[in-house]
Amino acid sequence: MMLLFKIVNCIKIKGLQLIITNNLFSFCRQLHVHDIIYIHRR
């Protein structure tokens, strides 16, 4: 039982890390796109 619990916890933590890094990545990409648009407008 404990082993299963540890595995599930590990998967949850990995999943959270994935979600956070994906959000950061898309956020950075959005910022990058806005920077490019801003530079082209000037």
VEXDREN-2710 file (C-alpha; in Angstrom, 1 decimal):
% VEXDREN-2710
k/r/px/py/pz
1/MET/0.0/0.0/0.0
2/MET/2.7/2.5/1.0
3/LEU/4.6/1.8/-2.2
4/LEU/1.5/2.5/-4.3
5/PHE/0.9/5.7/-2.4
6/LYS/4.5/6.8/-3.0
7/ILE/4.2/6.1/-6.7
8/VAL/0.9/8.0/-7.0
9/ASN/2.5/11.0/-5.1
10/CYS/5.5/10.9/-7.4
11/ILE/3.3/11.0/-10.4
12/LYS/1.2/13.9/-9.0
13/ILE/4.4/15.9/-8.3
14/LYS/5.8/15.2/-11.8
15/GLY/2.4/16.1/-13.3
16/LEU/2.3/19.4/-11.3
17/GLN/5.9/20.2/-12.5
18/LEU/4.9/19.5/-16.1
19/ILE/1.8/21.8/-15.8
20/ILE/3.9/24.6/-14.2
21/THR/6.7/24.3/-16.8
22/ASN/4.2/24.2/-19.7
23/ASN/2.4/27.3/-18.3
24/LEU/5.8/29.1/-17.9
25/PHE/6.8/28.1/-21.4
26/SER/3.6/29.3/-23.0
27/PHE/3.7/32.5/-21.0
28/CYS/7.3/33.2/-22.2
29/ARG/6.2/32.5/-25.8
30/GLN/3.4/34.9/-25.5
31/LEU/5.7/37.6/-24.0
32/HIS/8.2/36.9/-26.9
33/VAL/5.4/37.3/-29.5
34/HIS/4.3/40.6/-27.9
35/ASP/7.9/41.8/-27.9
36/ILE/8.2/41.1/-31.6
37/ILE/4.9/42.8/-32.4
38/TYR/5.9/45.8/-30.3
39/ILE/9.3/46.0/-32.1
40/HIS/7.7/45.8/-35.5
41/ARG/5.2/48.6/-34.7
42/ARG/7.9/51.1/-33.8
END
